[in-house]
Amino acid sequence: MRERYPVAIAAALVALAAARAWTCDDAFITFRVVEHLLAGAGPVFNEGERVQVFTHPLWLFVLAAWRATGASLFPGVMVLSVLLFAAALGFLCAAFREKPTALAVGFVAMFLCRPIVDFATGGLETPATFLLFAASVWAIRTGRRRLALALLALLPLNRLDLLPWALPFAWLCAPTGRRARARWLAALLFPAAAWMAFAMVYFGSPLPNTAVAKLGGMLWARLDQGMAYVVGSLANDAGSLALLVAAPGFALRAWRRRDLAPADRRLLAACAVAALYGFAYPVWTGGDFMLGRFLLPALWSLVAMLWVAFPAETQPAPLRRRSAAAALVVLAAMHLATGQSTTLLWIDLKDESLLRAVGFGGATDERRVYIPWLGAYAANRVPMKPDGTPVTAWARTVTMLGQNGYLAPRGQVVVDVFALADPFLARIAVLGHTRPGHDFRPEPPEWQQWRDPAHHFADARLEALASDLRLVHRSADLWSAARWKAMLRAFFAPHIDIGVFTIADTGEAYRISGTPSKIYRPFAAPSYVMWIRQHDAARLKYGIAFPHGLGRNCEPIDVAPGKGETTGFVVAAGDSFDLTCPKSMIGRDGILVRVGAWMTDRRGPHVEYDQAIEAVRPPLYWVAGVPEWLVQGWREMPDHAMMVAFVLLLSAGVLLGKNRLA
């Protein structure tokens, strides 16, 4: 009877993932590549332009195979993802079948962990990663070392940055002896190395273009943003916090008691190393714009750690009950601390909810943003079908690359202001501390024309870059010496700072200067509005218009109610601004800058704004926002958090009551 509990909870977990199923905008970037691949144009986003815009080659091939059967990419990807997620849970049940109590506790924690549930779908590679991890753990625990190594070798092919995460588990499969270990390492690296070799020849770079676009900027600023991302993701989810507390606690107790089998002891150590990497990696990269997504490898490692360390069925029943009760109490405590829960599905949202979505330092609950029209049960779900009409405009620049690119006609060049699909813009230095994964950079005049050999840039650096990129990404001769020299120059070249916006630390103040008409180029406006606000460090929702305005001389100005979007100072086209802000005035807050172009059209005079630039952001700015962040959940879902906590505490009480009766 006890063995049925994990299966029932796993089934409920699959049902919850299906109920929360959705698809994000980034998934449609890969969908367009799949359509081009199956049409014979190659694995490219824009026809005739070999740029790697995806980070998951294995997932691309899985989707291509799925699409080749006649299944849809949208909404079919949600069905595929749920199936892969269910298969992964099946492997985990088989891997720890001798520990039904541990399985039941772990599945309850996963049920209440938002990243695990939400990114079971979403259209990205995470369900395939989870399946490979689960199958490899099963293979390790059942003694199938070669199979485990083969599965782990596919993880870096699904995302290259998963290689360090897979290493501790692959080490368990390694034979003894120096030569044997060298062969083991070669086998682990081979699939990813083979893809990188292909990418070097075909795309002109071993790394995807998204890495070039996203990993610019100063190291300390990136680390600071990464720490904010990890803290925000944990504070946004009770299940993640509970796993972070409970799994190491059980592991430490099991390690000290020395009651683990040698194989499980080694697996426990591998889980610990993998979890540490899983938390360190998003800090190094600066995090992500999707809350919780980059923590998934760490969370999966913690779940496996919990199962390995949990008392086995051969140990006394009172010990197992106390352990299960302790885990449930930790889960309840984290629900009471965060006010967050997976039981609020948000299925009934009918419009874009970005402004209402939970946000911490630029990262948001992306599912809540997209489910109004891309959720499995969205009331306003849109039919996402590529446009088959002839191309009317050769090139199009967008902000949301995925959906706009997927719906665009074949043959049309679609690029985005965040440079995910454009190798030229990806090599322009970013401005300030912009949103993670959405770095904003100035757009050089006519930058889309780098593809045209007849076009020439006035800036010699841009002209040389355009010449190299045409050879790398558009030349038909993959093996020419000129192309390979251009590839090396483009790979090692630093990002180009075109000097339209600068921030200087003068010691006692920050000096901010720039030319608005060069920062924001989509509109040729006669004048521009500099919208400058002081950040409220205690409220870190992305895009909020705080009421503390700054004037041309950095003096405080009042923001008129209802007119916050147009309150600022005006700069004529071609002119520059230069302001000095004392650090004593800023304090723990930062400065948020937006550039707006005055436009007149059928809507009348209005301002069109660019992306927000966090021009000044003191180190550890996000610490002041943690208390407000922890209160956020209680404002939106207090009933759900209280209900879940009550059920968990009641269950823990029942388990402890059984111990007393026994």
Sequence and secondary structure as in RCSB ss.txt:
>XXXX:A:sequence
MRERYPVAIAAALVALAAARAWTCDDAFITFRVVEHLLAGAGPVFNEGERVQVFTHPLWLFVLAAWRATGASLFP
GVMVLSVLLFAAALGFLCAAFREKPTALAVGFVAMFLCRPIVDFATGGLETPATFLLFAASVWAIRTGRRRLALA
LLALLPLNRLDLLPWALPFAWLCAPTGRRARARWLAALLFPAAAWMAFAMVYFGSPLPNTAVAKLGGMLWARLDQ
GMAYVVGSLANDAGSLALLVAAPGFALRAWRRRDLAPADRRLLAACAVAALYGFAYPVWTGGDFMLGRFLLPALW
SLVAMLWVAFPAETQPAPLRRRSAAAALVVLAAMHLATGQSTTLLWIDLKDESLLRAVGFGGATDERRVYIPWLG
AYAANRVPMKPDGTPVTAWARTVTMLGQNGYLAPRGQVVVDVFALADPFLARIAVLGHTRPGHDFRPEPPEWQQW
RDPAHHFADARLEALASDLRLVHRSADLWSAARWKAMLRAFFAPHIDIGVFTIADTGEAYRISGTPSKIYRPFAA
PSYVMWIRQHDAARLKYGIAFPHGLGRNCEPIDVAPGKGETTGFVVAAGDSFDLTCPKSMIGRDGILVRVGAWMT
DRRGPHVEYDQAIEAVRPPLYWVAGVPEWLVQGWREMPDHAMMVAFVLLLSAGVLLGKNRLA
>XXXX:A:secstr
 TTHHHHHHHHHHHHHHHHT BB HHHHHHHHHHHHHHTTS S SBTTB     S HHHHHHHHHHHHTT  STT
HHHHHHHHHHHHHHHHHHHHTTT HHHHHHHHHHHHT HHHHHTTSBSSSHHHHHHHHHHHHHHHHTT HHHHHH
HHHHHHHH GGGHHHHHHHHHTT  SSHHHHHHHHHHHHHHHHHHHHHHHHHTSSSS HHHHHHS S HHHHHHH
HHHHHHHHHHT HHHHHHHHHHHHHHHHHHHHT S HHHHHHHHHHHHHHHHHHHHHHHHT  SBTTGGGHHHHH
HHHHHHHHHS  TTS HHHHHHHHHHHHHHHHHHHHHH   TT   TT  S  TTTS EETTEE HHHHHHHHHB
TT TT        S  SSSEEEESSHHHHHHHS TT EEEETT SS TTGGGB   SS BTTB      TTGGGG
G TT   SSHHHHHHHHHHHHHHH S TT HHHHHHHHHHHH   B   SEEEEE SSEEEEEE HHHH  SS  
SEEEEEEEE  TT   TT   SEEE TTS EEE  TT GGG SEEEETT  EEEEEEHHHHTT  EEEEEEEEEE
ETTEEEEEE   EEEE  TTGGGGGHHHHHHHHHHH HHHHHHHHHHHHHHHHHHHHHHHH 
